[in-house]
Amino acid sequence: MVAGKITRYLSNINNIREYYTPYGRYSRVPFYKYFDRETADDGYGVYRFSHSRTSLLVSLDAIQFDENSVILVPEFICNVVLAPLRQLGLKYVFYEINDQLEPIWESINKMLTFNIKAIIMVHYFGQPQNIDQYLEFCSNHNILLIEDNAHGYGSSYNGKLLGHFGDIAISSPWKTFPIYNGSYLYTKIPLESRKYPHQPLKIIKRYFENAFISFWDNLESINVLSRKSVPDIYKKPIYIQEDMLPIWCMDKYSDLFLNSVDLNLVRKKRHDIYCLWNLMCKKKGLEPVFKCLNEESIPSIYPAFASSYNQSLEILKWGYDRGIDVHKWPNLPEKIISSGGNGVKIWKKMICFPININMNLKNLRDIINK
Ligand SMILES: Cc1ncc(COP(=O)(O)O)c(C=O)c1O
């Protein structure tokens, strides 16, 4: 027992040293004893939470930024990403992005100050950003890279899985796979160890639904909506306060499910659906947001630009009339809405077409050809 204690003590010392070398500015002493942590092949710590907002909260907390630190956040972002920053009292400023959802580096460079300590890079809808540019920027300015791959679990870039580029990376497979919760946090920064509970109600719900699993497996449909008319939140950008959830870990069914998934099959099906939406958008005169679909991506939705705000509303109605979840993204932060900047302009003309692994391609083709 004493030997065990000594070994653990020594390994903590090692961890502390490891902890200081690459960044040199973090003070929290990591303990691994209780945390559900494993090390990925490339040395990242992998942690499992229920949601990415939690992954972000826990990892940013571990960094212990000083009070003047500022984080760069893209102006086209869901305000739930800001919830962990707000909870930790972290300052942030928005940086500009263009219509291809890429950063405008000239304007970011003008924003640089000593207080900028991290930048969030979002792989929108599972399409990899130009990661090399972000990496270069971060290494030139000694800034941490926070890789937000909430939309694109399983996508890769030059053969390497997204989530393995940033100092911290999050993904939310629960958004694109039929599981109730699940976020992976990959981090080079060791975390304090704790045990967190599972999300209780969801687990009970799963227990009942497992009984019908073979039925669900065979159910192929187009997303059928229960709502019959376009909700107000899609008609104009409305600020909705999104709060943090309690800290829950990923439930083990979700983890098991994700470990057994054939990502190549998922990618193929999602690409097929993406291509069908692409055909339809061409017919309707909509412009794809991404000039070409990255072969290695697993897209969460098909995003397109309408020529005007009104046309985007018509397309939403087109979807709702057919029970298809055509929607807007994201719930923008209040500051972005009131600024009326590019984030709002993009929001107004962008429409998101659903991609769901259970979609029946033939039904979808029929709807599109009508
Ligand atoms: C880009 C992005 N990052 C992070 C999140 C947070 O993910 P989660 O809902 O798993 O907390 C969202 C949620 O919509 C998102 O769109």
The ligand as an SDF file (V2000), in Angstrom:
LIG
                    3D

 16 16  0  0  0  0  0  0  0  0999 V2000
  -20.4430   24.8690  -32.3500 C   0  0  0  0  0  0  0  0  0  0  0  0
  -20.9920   24.3320  -31.0530 C   0  0  0  0  0  0  0  0  0  0  0  0
  -20.1340   24.0610  -30.0610 N   0  0  0  0  0  0  0  0  0  0  0  0
  -20.5720   23.5690  -28.8730 C   0  0  0  0  0  0  0  0  0  0  0  0
  -21.9090   23.3420  -28.6540 C   0  0  0  0  0  0  0  0  0  0  0  0
  -22.3560   22.7830  -27.3380 C   0  0  0  0  0  0  0  0  0  0  0  0
  -22.6200   21.4290  -27.4940 O   0  0  0  0  0  0  0  0  0  0  0  0
  -23.5010   20.6370  -26.4110 P   0  0  0  0  0  0  0  0  0  0  0  0
  -24.9240   20.8870  -26.7800 O   0  0  0  0  0  0  0  0  0  0  0  0
  -23.0720   19.2070  -26.5550 O   0  0  0  0  0  0  0  0  0  0  0  0
  -23.1530   21.2120  -25.0930 O   0  0  0  0  0  0  0  0  0  0  0  0
  -22.8360   23.6230  -29.6520 C   0  0  0  0  0  0  0  0  0  0  0  0
  -24.2590   23.4070  -29.4200 C   0  0  0  0  0  0  0  0  0  0  0  0
  -25.1100   23.6250  -30.2150 O   0  0  0  0  0  0  0  0  0  0  0  0
  -22.3650   24.1160  -30.8950 C   0  0  0  0  0  0  0  0  0  0  0  0
  -23.2050   24.3890  -31.9050 O   0  0  0  0  0  0  0  0  0  0  0  0
  1  2  1  0
  2  3  1  0
  2 15  2  0
  3  4  2  0
  4  5  1  0
  5  6  1  0
  5 12  2  0
  6  7  1  0
  7  8  1  0
  8  9  2  0
  8 10  1  0
  8 11  1  0
 12 13  1  0
 12 15  1  0
 13 14  2  0
 15 16  1  0
M  END
$$$$
